[in-house]
Amino acid sequence: MHGDSWIVYPKNGKLYSSIRLEAMRDGIADYTLLQMLAQKEPDLAKELCRQVVFHWTLYDTDGDHFRAIRHQILEKLSEK
């Protein structure tokens, strides 16, 4: 098995988030931003998706490139 499936860990009566939970949270935020962009500029949203996801199981794993795409989304959403 590759790691465990827990998203939080208990310690001293508190719950601490796992890296898995943080990654899920980031993914949900990215999806929300992309949906917001799709309402404003659907063609741009599709193109930015194509630059990161090439196929169901083939996608860009370059963190710097992904952050650059996220930055483009945020920039576009901040325009009036």
mmCIF file of the N, C-alpha and C atoms, coordinates in Angstrom:
data_MODEL
# 
_entry.id   MODEL 
# 
loop_
_atom_site.group_PDB 
_atom_site.id 
_atom_site.type_symbol 
_atom_site.label_atom_id 
_atom_site.label_alt_id 
_atom_site.label_comp_id 
_atom_site.label_asym_id 
_atom_site.label_entity_id 
_atom_site.label_seq_id 
_atom_site.pdbx_PDB_ins_code 
_atom_site.Cartn_x 
_atom_site.Cartn_y 
_atom_site.Cartn_z 
_atom_site.occupancy 
_atom_site.B_iso_or_equiv 
_atom_site.pdbx_formal_charge 
_atom_site.auth_seq_id 
_atom_site.auth_comp_id 
_atom_site.auth_asym_id 
_atom_site.auth_atom_id 
_atom_site.pdbx_PDB_model_num 
ATOM 1   N N  . MET A 1 1  ? 0.833   -1.178 0.000   1.00 0.00 ? 1  MET A N  1 
ATOM 2   C CA . MET A 1 1  ? 0.000   0.000  0.000   1.00 0.00 ? 1  MET A CA 1 
ATOM 3   C C  . MET A 1 1  ? 0.881   1.246  0.000   1.00 0.00 ? 1  MET A C  1 
ATOM 4   N N  . HIS A 1 2  ? 0.434   2.290  -0.653  1.00 0.00 ? 2  HIS A N  1 
ATOM 5   C CA . HIS A 1 2  ? 1.210   3.524  -0.757  1.00 0.00 ? 2  HIS A CA 1 
ATOM 6   C C  . HIS A 1 2  ? 0.707   4.531  0.269   1.00 0.00 ? 2  HIS A C  1 
ATOM 7   N N  . GLY A 1 3  ? 1.315   4.575  1.413   1.00 0.00 ? 3  GLY A N  1 
ATOM 8   C CA . GLY A 1 3  ? 0.901   5.504  2.452   1.00 0.00 ? 3  GLY A CA 1 
ATOM 9   C C  . GLY A 1 3  ? -0.425  5.086  3.067   1.00 0.00 ? 3  GLY A C  1 
ATOM 10  N N  . ASP A 1 4  ? -0.972  5.956  3.871   1.00 0.00 ? 4  ASP A N  1 
ATOM 11  C CA . ASP A 1 4  ? -2.268  5.658  4.470   1.00 0.00 ? 4  ASP A CA 1 
ATOM 12  C C  . ASP A 1 4  ? -3.321  6.604  3.911   1.00 0.00 ? 4  ASP A C  1 
ATOM 13  N N  . SER A 1 5  ? -4.545  6.355  4.268   1.00 0.00 ? 5  SER A N  1 
ATOM 14  C CA . SER A 1 5  ? -5.646  7.136  3.690   1.00 0.00 ? 5  SER A CA 1 
ATOM 15  C C  . SER A 1 5  ? -6.199  8.189  4.650   1.00 0.00 ? 5  SER A C  1 
ATOM 16  N N  . TRP A 1 6  ? -5.545  8.397  5.752   1.00 0.00 ? 6  TRP A N  1 
ATOM 17  C CA . TRP A 1 6  ? -6.052  9.359  6.730   1.00 0.00 ? 6  TRP A CA 1 
ATOM 18  C C  . TRP A 1 6  ? -5.825  10.789 6.260   1.00 0.00 ? 6  TRP A C  1 
ATOM 19  N N  . ILE A 1 7  ? -6.825  11.632 6.542   1.00 0.00 ? 7  ILE A N  1 
ATOM 20  C CA . ILE A 1 7  ? -6.673  13.044 6.171   1.00 0.00 ? 7  ILE A CA 1 
ATOM 21  C C  . ILE A 1 7  ? -6.426  13.920 7.393   1.00 0.00 ? 7  ILE A C  1 
ATOM 22  N N  . VAL A 1 8  ? -6.697  13.386 8.582   1.00 0.00 ? 8  VAL A N  1 
ATOM 23  C CA . VAL A 1 8  ? -6.362  14.091 9.825   1.00 0.00 ? 8  VAL A CA 1 
ATOM 24  C C  . VAL A 1 8  ? -5.770  13.084 10.807  1.00 0.00 ? 8  VAL A C  1 
ATOM 25  N N  . TYR A 1 9  ? -4.979  13.607 11.734  1.00 0.00 ? 9  TYR A N  1 
ATOM 26  C CA . TYR A 1 9  ? -4.351  12.774 12.744  1.00 0.00 ? 9  TYR A CA 1 
ATOM 27  C C  . TYR A 1 9  ? -4.616  13.366 14.124  1.00 0.00 ? 9  TYR A C  1 
ATOM 28  N N  . PRO A 1 10 ? -5.021  12.532 15.081  1.00 0.00 ? 10 PRO A N  1 
ATOM 29  C CA . PRO A 1 10 ? -5.255  13.036 16.436  1.00 0.00 ? 10 PRO A CA 1 
ATOM 30  C C  . PRO A 1 10 ? -3.944  13.124 17.221  1.00 0.00 ? 10 PRO A C  1 
ATOM 31  N N  . LYS A 1 11 ? -3.859  14.152 18.052  1.00 0.00 ? 11 LYS A N  1 
ATOM 32  C CA . LYS A 1 11 ? -2.715  14.274 18.960  1.00 0.00 ? 11 LYS A CA 1 
ATOM 33  C C  . LYS A 1 11 ? -3.106  15.229 20.078  1.00 0.00 ? 11 LYS A C  1 
ATOM 34  N N  . ASN A 1 12 ? -2.997  14.772 21.288  1.00 0.00 ? 12 ASN A N  1 
ATOM 35  C CA . ASN A 1 12 ? -3.292  15.585 22.469  1.00 0.00 ? 12 ASN A CA 1 
ATOM 36  C C  . ASN A 1 12 ? -4.678  16.219 22.412  1.00 0.00 ? 12 ASN A C  1 
ATOM 37  N N  . GLY A 1 13 ? -5.669  15.453 21.997  1.00 0.00 ? 13 GLY A N  1 
ATOM 38  C CA . GLY A 1 13 ? -7.040  15.950 21.968  1.00 0.00 ? 13 GLY A CA 1 
ATOM 39  C C  . GLY A 1 13 ? -7.355  16.888 20.814  1.00 0.00 ? 13 GLY A C  1 
ATOM 40  N N  . LYS A 1 14 ? -6.452  17.037 19.873  1.00 0.00 ? 14 LYS A N  1 
ATOM 41  C CA . LYS A 1 14 ? -6.663  17.900 18.711  1.00 0.00 ? 14 LYS A CA 1 
ATOM 42  C C  . LYS A 1 14 ? -6.518  17.075 17.435  1.00 0.00 ? 14 LYS A C  1 
ATOM 43  N N  . LEU A 1 15 ? -7.005  17.634 16.336  1.00 0.00 ? 15 LEU A N  1 
ATOM 44  C CA . LEU A 1 15 ? -6.829  17.007 15.031  1.00 0.00 ? 15 LEU A CA 1 
ATOM 45  C C  . LEU A 1 15 ? -5.881  17.862 14.195  1.00 0.00 ? 15 LEU A C  1 
ATOM 46  N N  . TYR A 1 16 ? -4.953  17.197 13.548  1.00 0.00 ? 16 TYR A N  1 
ATOM 47  C CA . TYR A 1 16 ? -3.988  17.879 12.694  1.00 0.00 ? 16 TYR A CA 1 
ATOM 48  C C  . TYR A 1 16 ? -4.166  17.390 11.264  1.00 0.00 ? 16 TYR A C  1 
ATOM 49  N N  . SER A 1 17 ? -4.121  18.332 10.331  1.00 0.00 ? 17 SER A N  1 
ATOM 50  C CA . SER A 1 17 ? -4.338  17.968 8.933   1.00 0.00 ? 17 SER A CA 1 
ATOM 51  C C  . SER A 1 17 ? -3.110  17.252 8.370   1.00 0.00 ? 17 SER A C  1 
ATOM 52  N N  . SER A 1 18 ? -3.386  16.395 7.409   1.00 0.00 ? 18 SER A N  1 
ATOM 53  C CA . SER A 1 18 ? -2.316  15.669 6.723   1.00 0.00 ? 18 SER A CA 1 
ATOM 54  C C  . SER A 1 18 ? -1.947  16.405 5.434   1.00 0.00 ? 18 SER A C  1 
ATOM 55  N N  . ILE A 1 19 ? -0.856  16.004 4.835   1.00 0.00 ? 19 ILE A N  1 
ATOM 56  C CA . ILE A 1 19 ? -0.474  16.545 3.539   1.00 0.00 ? 19 ILE A CA 1 
ATOM 57  C C  . ILE A 1 19 ? -1.563  16.227 2.520   1.00 0.00 ? 19 ILE A C  1 
ATOM 58  N N  . ARG A 1 20 ? -2.166  15.036 2.649   1.00 0.00 ? 20 ARG A N  1 
ATOM 59  C CA . ARG A 1 20 ? -3.260  14.641 1.756   1.00 0.00 ? 20 ARG A CA 1 
ATOM 60  C C  . ARG A 1 20 ? -4.421  15.632 1.850   1.00 0.00 ? 20 ARG A C  1 
ATOM 61  N N  . LEU A 1 21 ? -4.803  16.033 3.070   1.00 0.00 ? 21 LEU A N  1 
ATOM 62  C CA . LEU A 1 21 ? -5.900  16.990 3.239   1.00 0.00 ? 21 LEU A CA 1 
ATOM 63  C C  . LEU A 1 21 ? -5.539  18.340 2.635   1.00 0.00 ? 21 LEU A C  1 
ATOM 64  N N  . GLU A 1 22 ? -4.314  18.787 2.859   1.00 0.00 ? 22 GLU A N  1 
ATOM 65  C CA . GLU A 1 22 ? -3.883  20.076 2.306   1.00 0.00 ? 22 GLU A CA 1 
ATOM 66  C C  . GLU A 1 22 ? -3.913  20.050 0.780   1.00 0.00 ? 22 GLU A C  1 
ATOM 67  N N  . ALA A 1 23 ? -3.486  18.939 0.187   1.00 0.00 ? 23 ALA A N  1 
ATOM 68  C CA . ALA A 1 23 ? -3.514  18.810 -1.275  1.00 0.00 ? 23 ALA A CA 1 
ATOM 69  C C  . ALA A 1 23 ? -4.952  18.797 -1.791  1.00 0.00 ? 23 ALA A C  1 
ATOM 70  N N  . MET A 1 24 ? -5.841  18.103 -1.069  1.00 0.00 ? 24 MET A N  1 
ATOM 71  C CA . MET A 1 24 ? -7.256  18.083 -1.467  1.00 0.00 ? 24 MET A CA 1 
ATOM 72  C C  . MET A 1 24 ? -7.847  19.494 -1.391  1.00 0.00 ? 24 MET A C  1 
ATOM 73  N N  . ARG A 1 25 ? -7.520  20.206 -0.332  1.00 0.00 ? 25 ARG A N  1 
ATOM 74  C CA . ARG A 1 25 ? -8.013  21.577 -0.162  1.00 0.00 ? 25 ARG A CA 1 
ATOM 75  C C  . ARG A 1 25 ? -7.530  22.472 -1.299  1.00 0.00 ? 25 ARG A C  1 
ATOM 76  N N  . ASP A 1 26 ? -6.257  22.346 -1.654  1.00 0.00 ? 26 ASP A N  1 
ATOM 77  C CA . ASP A 1 26 ? -5.720  23.121 -2.779  1.00 0.00 ? 26 ASP A CA 1 
ATOM 78  C C  . ASP A 1 26 ? -6.454  22.778 -4.072  1.00 0.00 ? 26 ASP A C  1 
ATOM 79  N N  . GLY A 1 27 ? -6.710  21.496 -4.287  1.00 0.00 ? 27 GLY A N  1 
ATOM 80  C CA . GLY A 1 27 ? -7.416  21.073 -5.499  1.00 0.00 ? 27 GLY A CA 1 
ATOM 81  C C  . GLY A 1 27 ? -8.824  21.618 -5.570  1.00 0.00 ? 27 GLY A C  1 
ATOM 82  N N  . ILE A 1 28 ? -9.507  21.633 -4.455  1.00 0.00 ? 28 ILE A N  1 
ATOM 83  C CA . ILE A 1 28 ? -10.864 22.186 -4.410  1.00 0.00 ? 28 ILE A CA 1 
ATOM 84  C C  . ILE A 1 28 ? -10.837 23.678 -4.697  1.00 0.00 ? 28 ILE A C  1 
ATOM 85  N N  . ALA A 1 29 ? -9.870  24.375 -4.124  1.00 0.00 ? 29 ALA A N  1 
ATOM 86  C CA . ALA A 1 29 ? -9.742  25.815 -4.380  1.00 0.00 ? 29 ALA A CA 1 
ATOM 87  C C  . ALA A 1 29 ? -9.432  26.068 -5.856  1.00 0.00 ? 29 ALA A C  1 
ATOM 88  N N  . ASP A 1 30 ? -8.525  25.282 -6.437  1.00 0.00 ? 30 ASP A N  1 
ATOM 89  C CA . ASP A 1 30 ? -8.193  25.444 -7.853  1.00 0.00 ? 30 ASP A CA 1 
ATOM 90  C C  . ASP A 1 30 ? -9.411  25.193 -8.738  1.00 0.00 ? 30 ASP A C  1 
ATOM 91  N N  . TYR A 1 31 ? -10.178 24.168 -8.405  1.00 0.00 ? 31 TYR A N  1 
ATOM 92  C CA . TYR A 1 31 ? -11.383 23.867 -9.173  1.00 0.00 ? 31 TYR A CA 1 
ATOM 93  C C  . TYR A 1 31 ? -12.368 25.033 -9.100  1.00 0.00 ? 31 TYR A C  1 
ATOM 94  N N  . THR A 1 32 ? -12.541 25.589 -7.914  1.00 0.00 ? 32 THR A N  1 
ATOM 95  C CA . THR A 1 32 ? -13.451 26.726 -7.733  1.00 0.00 ? 32 THR A CA 1 
ATOM 96  C C  . THR A 1 32 ? -12.993 27.919 -8.559  1.00 0.00 ? 32 THR A C  1 
ATOM 97  N N  . LEU A 1 33 ? -11.707 28.211 -8.524  1.00 0.00 ? 33 LEU A N  1 
ATOM 98  C CA . LEU A 1 33 ? -11.174 29.328 -9.324  1.00 0.00 ? 33 LEU A CA 1 
ATOM 99  C C  . LEU A 1 33 ? -11.383 29.077 -10.811 1.00 0.00 ? 33 LEU A C  1 
ATOM 100 N N  . LEU A 1 34 ? -11.162 27.854 -11.247 1.00 0.00 ? 34 LEU A N  1 
ATOM 101 C CA . LEU A 1 34 ? -11.333 27.527 -12.652 1.00 0.00 ? 34 LEU A CA 1 
ATOM 102 C C  . LEU A 1 34 ? -12.797 27.662 -13.070 1.00 0.00 ? 34 LEU A C  1 
ATOM 103 N N  . GLN A 1 35 ? -13.715 27.271 -12.211 1.00 0.00 ? 35 GLN A N  1 
ATOM 104 C CA . GLN A 1 35 ? -15.139 27.425 -12.508 1.00 0.00 ? 35 GLN A CA 1 
ATOM 105 C C  . GLN A 1 35 ? -15.523 28.902 -12.593 1.00 0.00 ? 35 GLN A C  1 
ATOM 106 N N  . MET A 1 36 ? -14.940 29.712 -11.720 1.00 0.00 ? 36 MET A N  1 
ATOM 107 C CA . MET A 1 36 ? -15.192 31.154 -11.776 1.00 0.00 ? 36 MET A CA 1 
ATOM 108 C C  . MET A 1 36 ? -14.684 31.735 -13.092 1.00 0.00 ? 36 MET A C  1 
ATOM 109 N N  . LEU A 1 37 ? -13.491 31.298 -13.507 1.00 0.00 ? 37 LEU A N  1 
ATOM 110 C CA . LEU A 1 37 ? -12.941 31.765 -14.775 1.00 0.00 ? 37 LEU A CA 1 
ATOM 111 C C  . LEU A 1 37 ? -13.798 31.292 -15.941 1.00 0.00 ? 37 LEU A C  1 
ATOM 112 N N  . ALA A 1 38 ? -14.290 30.061 -15.870 1.00 0.00 ? 38 ALA A N  1 
ATOM 113 C CA . ALA A 1 38 ? -15.123 29.520 -16.952 1.00 0.00 ? 38 ALA A CA 1 
ATOM 114 C C  . ALA A 1 38 ? -16.402 30.336 -17.129 1.00 0.00 ? 38 ALA A C  1 
ATOM 115 N N  . GLN A 1 39 ? -16.911 30.911 -16.064 1.00 0.00 ? 39 GLN A N  1 
ATOM 116 C CA . GLN A 1 39 ? -18.097 31.766 -16.187 1.00 0.00 ? 39 GLN A CA 1 
ATOM 117 C C  . GLN A 1 39 ? -17.746 33.086 -16.859 1.00 0.00 ? 39 GLN A C  1 
ATOM 118 N N  . LYS A 1 40 ? -16.538 33.563 -16.614 1.00 0.00 ? 40 LYS A N  1 
ATOM 119 C CA . LYS A 1 40 ? -16.096 34.852 -17.161 1.00 0.00 ? 40 LYS A CA 1 
ATOM 120 C C  . LYS A 1 40 ? -15.539 34.697 -18.576 1.00 0.00 ? 40 LYS A C  1 
ATOM 121 N N  . GLU A 1 41 ? -14.680 33.697 -18.765 1.00 0.00 ? 41 GLU A N  1 
ATOM 122 C CA . GLU A 1 41 ? -14.025 33.470 -20.065 1.00 0.00 ? 41 GLU A CA 1 
ATOM 123 C C  . GLU A 1 41 ? -13.867 31.969 -20.304 1.00 0.00 ? 41 GLU A C  1 
ATOM 124 N N  . PRO A 1 42 ? -14.909 31.322 -20.803 1.00 0.00 ? 42 PRO A N  1 
ATOM 125 C CA . PRO A 1 42 ? -14.876 29.862 -20.955 1.00 0.00 ? 42 PRO A CA 1 
ATOM 126 C C  . PRO A 1 42 ? -13.757 29.344 -21.854 1.00 0.00 ? 42 PRO A C  1 
ATOM 127 N N  . ASP A 1 43 ? -13.460 30.032 -22.931 1.00 0.00 ? 43 ASP A N  1 
ATOM 128 C CA . ASP A 1 43 ? -12.404 29.562 -23.835 1.00 0.00 ? 43 ASP A CA 1 
ATOM 129 C C  . ASP A 1 43 ? -11.035 29.586 -23.160 1.00 0.00 ? 43 ASP A C  1 
ATOM 130 N N  . LEU A 1 44 ? -10.767 30.633 -22.400 1.00 0.00 ? 44 LEU A N  1 
ATOM 131 C CA . LEU A 1 44 ? -9.496  30.718 -21.681 1.00 0.00 ? 44 LEU A CA 1 
ATOM 132 C C  . LEU A 1 44 ? -9.410  29.623 -20.627 1.00 0.00 ? 44 LEU A C  1 
ATOM 133 N N  . ALA A 1 45 ? -10.490 29.372 -19.929 1.00 0.00 ? 45 ALA A N  1 
ATOM 134 C CA . ALA A 1 45 ? -10.501 28.307 -18.904 1.00 0.00 ? 45 ALA A CA 1 
ATOM 135 C C  . ALA A 1 45 ? -10.177 26.959 -19.542 1.00 0.00 ? 45 ALA A C  1 
ATOM 136 N N  . LYS A 1 46 ? -10.778 26.668 -20.680 1.00 0.00 ? 46 LYS A N  1 
ATOM 137 C CA . LYS A 1 46 ? -10.505 25.402 -21.366 1.00 0.00 ? 46 LYS A CA 1 
ATOM 138 C C  . LYS A 1 46 ? -9.052  25.318 -21.812 1.00 0.00 ? 46 LYS A C  1 
ATOM 139 N N  . GLU A 1 47 ? -8.533  26.416 -22.353 1.00 0.00 ? 47 GLU A N  1 
ATOM 140 C CA . GLU A 1 47 ? -7.151  26.413 -22.822 1.00 0.00 ? 47 GLU A CA 1 
ATOM 141 C C  . GLU A 1 47 ? -6.175  26.202 -21.665 1.00 0.00 ? 47 GLU A C  1 
ATOM 142 N N  . LEU A 1 48 ? -6.411  26.853 -20.543 1.00 0.00 ? 48 LEU A N  1 
ATOM 143 C CA . LEU A 1 48 ? -5.528  26.671 -19.394 1.00 0.00 ? 48 LEU A CA 1 
ATOM 144 C C  . LEU A 1 48 ? -5.598  25.234 -18.878 1.00 0.00 ? 48 LEU A C  1 
ATOM 145 N N  . CYS A 1 49 ? -6.773  24.642 -18.918 1.00 0.00 ? 49 CYS A N  1 
ATOM 146 C CA . CYS A 1 49 ? -6.908  23.225 -18.535 1.00 0.00 ? 49 CYS A CA 1 
ATOM 147 C C  . CYS A 1 49 ? -6.089  22.350 -19.467 1.00 0.00 ? 49 CYS A C  1 
ATOM 148 N N  . ARG A 1 50 ? -6.175  22.626 -20.758 1.00 0.00 ? 50 ARG A N  1 
ATOM 149 C CA . ARG A 1 50 ? -5.429  21.824 -21.753 1.00 0.00 ? 50 ARG A CA 1 
ATOM 150 C C  . ARG A 1 50 ? -3.921  21.919 -21.547 1.00 0.00 ? 50 ARG A C  1 
ATOM 151 N N  . GLN A 1 51 ? -3.467  23.032 -20.987 1.00 0.00 ? 51 GLN A N  1 
ATOM 152 C CA . GLN A 1 51 ? -2.040  23.202 -20.747 1.00 0.00 ? 51 GLN A CA 1 
ATOM 153 C C  . GLN A 1 51 ? -1.543  22.380 -19.560 1.00 0.00 ? 51 GLN A C  1 
ATOM 154 N N  . VAL A 1 52 ? -2.465  21.889 -18.747 1.00 0.00 ? 52 VAL A N  1 
ATOM 155 C CA . VAL A 1 52 ? -2.090  21.121 -17.563 1.00 0.00 ? 52 VAL A CA 1 
ATOM 156 C C  . VAL A 1 52 ? -2.534  19.666 -17.658 1.00 0.00 ? 52 VAL A C  1 
ATOM 157 N N  . VAL A 1 53 ? -3.740  19.427 -18.156 1.00 0.00 ? 53 VAL A N  1 
ATOM 158 C CA . VAL A 1 53 ? -4.283  18.067 -18.250 1.00 0.00 ? 53 VAL A CA 1 
ATOM 159 C C  . VAL A 1 53 ? -4.337  17.684 -19.719 1.00 0.00 ? 53 VAL A C  1 
ATOM 160 N N  . PHE A 1 54 ? -3.552  16.669 -20.086 1.00 0.00 ? 54 PHE A N  1 
ATOM 161 C CA . PHE A 1 54 ? -3.456  16.258 -21.482 1.00 0.00 ? 54 PHE A CA 1 
ATOM 162 C C  . PHE A 1 54 ? -4.397  15.098 -21.805 1.00 0.00 ? 54 PHE A C  1 
ATOM 163 N N  . HIS A 1 55 ? -4.641  14.273 -20.824 1.00 0.00 ? 55 HIS A N  1 
ATOM 164 C CA . HIS A 1 55 ? -5.484  13.087 -20.979 1.00 0.00 ? 55 HIS A CA 1 
ATOM 165 C C  . HIS A 1 55 ? -5.918  12.680 -19.576 1.00 0.00 ? 55 HIS A C  1 
ATOM 166 N N  . TRP A 1 56 ? -6.875  11.783 -19.497 1.00 0.00 ? 56 TRP A N  1 
ATOM 167 C CA . TRP A 1 56 ? -7.403  11.353 -18.198 1.00 0.00 ? 56 TRP A CA 1 
ATOM 168 C C  . TRP A 1 56 ? -6.284  10.955 -17.228 1.00 0.00 ? 56 TRP A C  1 
ATOM 169 N N  . THR A 1 57 ? -5.257  10.290 -17.718 1.00 0.00 ? 57 THR A N  1 
ATOM 170 C CA . THR A 1 57 ? -4.164  9.824  -16.859 1.00 0.00 ? 57 THR A CA 1 
ATOM 171 C C  . THR A 1 57 ? -2.833  10.490 -17.179 1.00 0.00 ? 57 THR A C  1 
ATOM 172 N N  . LEU A 1 58 ? -2.835  11.523 -17.994 1.00 0.00 ? 58 LEU A N  1 
ATOM 173 C CA . LEU A 1 58 ? -1.597  12.202 -18.375 1.00 0.00 ? 58 LEU A CA 1 
ATOM 174 C C  . LEU A 1 58 ? -1.758  13.699 -18.119 1.00 0.00 ? 58 LEU A C  1 
ATOM 175 N N  . TYR A 1 59 ? -0.939  14.212 -17.232 1.00 0.00 ? 59 TYR A N  1 
ATOM 176 C CA . TYR A 1 59 ? -1.039  15.614 -16.860 1.00 0.00 ? 59 TYR A CA 1 
ATOM 177 C C  . TYR A 1 59 ? 0.345   16.134 -16.482 1.00 0.00 ? 59 TYR A C  1 
ATOM 178 N N  . ASP A 1 60 ? 0.476   17.432 -16.479 1.00 0.00 ? 60 ASP A N  1 
ATOM 179 C CA . ASP A 1 60 ? 1.738   18.091 -16.166 1.00 0.00 ? 60 ASP A CA 1 
ATOM 180 C C  . ASP A 1 60 ? 1.982   18.015 -14.659 1.00 0.00 ? 60 ASP A C  1 
ATOM 181 N N  . THR A 1 61 ? 3.138   17.558 -14.268 1.00 0.00 ? 61 THR A N  1 
ATOM 182 C CA . THR A 1 61 ? 3.477   17.469 -12.847 1.00 0.00 ? 61 THR A CA 1 
ATOM 183 C C  . THR A 1 61 ? 4.487   18.526 -12.418 1.00 0.00 ? 61 THR A C  1 
ATOM 184 N N  . ASP A 1 62 ? 4.770   19.476 -13.299 1.00 0.00 ? 62 ASP A N  1 
ATOM 185 C CA . ASP A 1 62 ? 5.709   20.551 -12.991 1.00 0.00 ? 62 ASP A CA 1 
ATOM 186 C C  . ASP A 1 62 ? 5.005   21.589 -12.102 1.00 0.00 ? 62 ASP A C  1 
ATOM 187 N N  . GLY A 1 63 ? 5.399   21.639 -10.844 1.00 0.00 ? 63 GLY A N  1 
ATOM 188 C CA . GLY A 1 63 ? 4.776   22.551 -9.887  1.00 0.00 ? 63 GLY A CA 1 
ATOM 189 C C  . GLY A 1 63 ? 4.886   24.012 -10.281 1.00 0.00 ? 63 GLY A C  1 
ATOM 190 N N  . ASP A 1 64 ? 6.023   24.393 -10.829 1.00 0.00 ? 64 ASP A N  1 
ATOM 191 C CA . ASP A 1 64 ? 6.202   25.793 -11.241 1.00 0.00 ? 64 ASP A CA 1 
ATOM 192 C C  . ASP A 1 64 ? 5.230   26.161 -12.363 1.00 0.00 ? 64 ASP A C  1 
ATOM 193 N N  . HIS A 1 65 ? 5.052   25.259 -13.316 1.00 0.00 ? 65 HIS A N  1 
ATOM 194 C CA . HIS A 1 65 ? 4.121   25.521 -14.417 1.00 0.00 ? 65 HIS A CA 1 
ATOM 195 C C  . HIS A 1 65 ? 2.694   25.617 -13.888 1.00 0.00 ? 65 HIS A C  1 
ATOM 196 N N  . PHE A 1 66 ? 2.346   24.724 -12.986 1.00 0.00 ? 66 PHE A N  1 
ATOM 197 C CA . PHE A 1 66 ? 1.003   24.730 -12.411 1.00 0.00 ? 66 PHE A CA 1 
ATOM 198 C C  . PHE A 1 66 ? 0.740   26.039 -11.667 1.00 0.00 ? 66 PHE A C  1 
ATOM 199 N N  . ARG A 1 67 ? 1.724   26.489 -10.879 1.00 0.00 ? 67 ARG A N  1 
ATOM 200 C CA . ARG A 1 67 ? 1.567   27.761 -10.158 1.00 0.00 ? 67 ARG A CA 1 
ATOM 201 C C  . ARG A 1 67 ? 1.454   28.933 -11.122 1.00 0.00 ? 67 ARG A C  1 
ATOM 202 N N  . ALA A 1 68 ? 2.157   28.881 -12.245 1.00 0.00 ? 68 ALA A N  1 
ATOM 203 C CA . ALA A 1 68 ? 2.048   29.944 -13.254 1.00 0.00 ? 68 ALA A CA 1 
ATOM 204 C C  . ALA A 1 68 ? 0.639   29.982 -13.849 1.00 0.00 ? 68 ALA A C  1 
ATOM 205 N N  . ILE A 1 69 ? 0.051   28.818 -14.089 1.00 0.00 ? 69 ILE A N  1 
ATOM 206 C CA . ILE A 1 69 ? -1.325  28.757 -14.598 1.00 0.00 ? 69 ILE A CA 1 
ATOM 207 C C  . ILE A 1 69 ? -2.283  29.320 -13.563 1.00 0.00 ? 69 ILE A C  1 
ATOM 208 N N  . ARG A 1 70 ? -2.101  28.925 -12.299 1.00 0.00 ? 70 ARG A N  1 
ATOM 209 C CA . ARG A 1 70 ? -2.950  29.449 -11.222 1.00 0.00 ? 70 ARG A CA 1 
ATOM 210 C C  . ARG A 1 70 ? -2.832  30.979 -11.152 1.00 0.00 ? 70 ARG A C  1 
ATOM 211 N N  . HIS A 1 71 ? -1.620  31.476 -11.317 1.00 0.00 ? 71 HIS A N  1 
ATOM 212 C CA . HIS A 1 71 ? -1.406  32.928 -11.303 1.00 0.00 ? 71 HIS A CA 1 
ATOM 213 C C  . HIS A 1 71 ? -2.175  33.598 -12.440 1.00 0.00 ? 71 HIS A C  1 
ATOM 214 N N  . GLN A 1 72 ? -2.158  32.994 -13.627 1.00 0.00 ? 72 GLN A N  1 
ATOM 215 C CA . GLN A 1 72 ? -2.920  33.542 -14.759 1.00 0.00 ? 72 GLN A CA 1 
ATOM 216 C C  . GLN A 1 72 ? -4.413  33.582 -14.447 1.00 0.00 ? 72 GLN A C  1 
ATOM 217 N N  . ILE A 1 73 ? -4.909  32.530 -13.817 1.00 0.00 ? 73 ILE A N  1 
ATOM 218 C CA . ILE A 1 73 ? -6.325  32.487 -13.456 1.00 0.00 ? 73 ILE A CA 1 
ATOM 219 C C  . ILE A 1 73 ? -6.648  33.606 -12.473 1.00 0.00 ? 73 ILE A C  1 
ATOM 220 N N  . LEU A 1 74 ? -5.826  33.753 -11.456 1.00 0.00 ? 74 LEU A N  1 
ATOM 221 C CA . LEU A 1 74 ? -6.056  34.796 -10.452 1.00 0.00 ? 74 LEU A CA 1 
ATOM 222 C C  . LEU A 1 74 ? -5.970  36.195 -11.061 1.00 0.00 ? 74 LEU A C  1 
ATOM 223 N N  . GLU A 1 75 ? -5.004  36.388 -11.936 1.00 0.00 ? 75 GLU A N  1 
ATOM 224 C CA . GLU A 1 75 ? -4.878  37.692 -12.609 1.00 0.00 ? 75 GLU A CA 1 
ATOM 225 C C  . GLU A 1 75 ? -6.133  38.015 -13.414 1.00 0.00 ? 75 GLU A C  1 
ATOM 226 N N  . LYS A 1 76 ? -6.604  37.049 -14.170 1.00 0.00 ? 76 LYS A N  1 
ATOM 227 C CA . LYS A 1 76 ? -7.794  37.261 -15.012 1.00 0.00 ? 76 LYS A CA 1 
ATOM 228 C C  . LYS A 1 76 ? -9.016  37.511 -14.152 1.00 0.00 ? 76 LYS A C  1 
ATOM 229 N N  . LEU A 1 77 ? -9.161  36.781 -13.063 1.00 0.00 ? 77 LEU A N  1 
ATOM 230 C CA . LEU A 1 77 ? -10.310 36.982 -12.191 1.00 0.00 ? 77 LEU A CA 1 
ATOM 231 C C  . LEU A 1 77 ? -10.276 38.313 -11.464 1.00 0.00 ? 77 LEU A C  1 
ATOM 232 N N  . SER A 1 78 ? -9.074  38.859 -11.267 1.00 0.00 ? 78 SER A N  1 
ATOM 233 C CA . SER A 1 78 ? -8.968  40.139 -10.557 1.00 0.00 ? 78 SER A CA 1 
ATOM 234 C C  . SER A 1 78 ? -9.269  41.342 -11.464 1.00 0.00 ? 78 SER A C  1 
ATOM 235 N N  . GLU A 1 79 ? -9.305  41.101 -12.776 1.00 0.00 ? 79 GLU A N  1 
ATOM 236 C CA . GLU A 1 79 ? -9.636  42.195 -13.710 1.00 0.00 ? 79 GLU A CA 1 
ATOM 237 C C  . GLU A 1 79 ? -11.120 42.515 -13.603 1.00 0.00 ? 79 GLU A C  1 
ATOM 238 N N  . LYS A 1 80 ? -11.418 43.762 -13.785 1.00 0.00 ? 80 LYS A N  1 
ATOM 239 C CA . LYS A 1 80 ? -12.844 44.158 -13.741 1.00 0.00 ? 80 LYS A CA 1 
ATOM 240 C C  . LYS A 1 80 ? -13.457 44.139 -15.092 1.00 0.00 ? 80 LYS A C  1 
# 
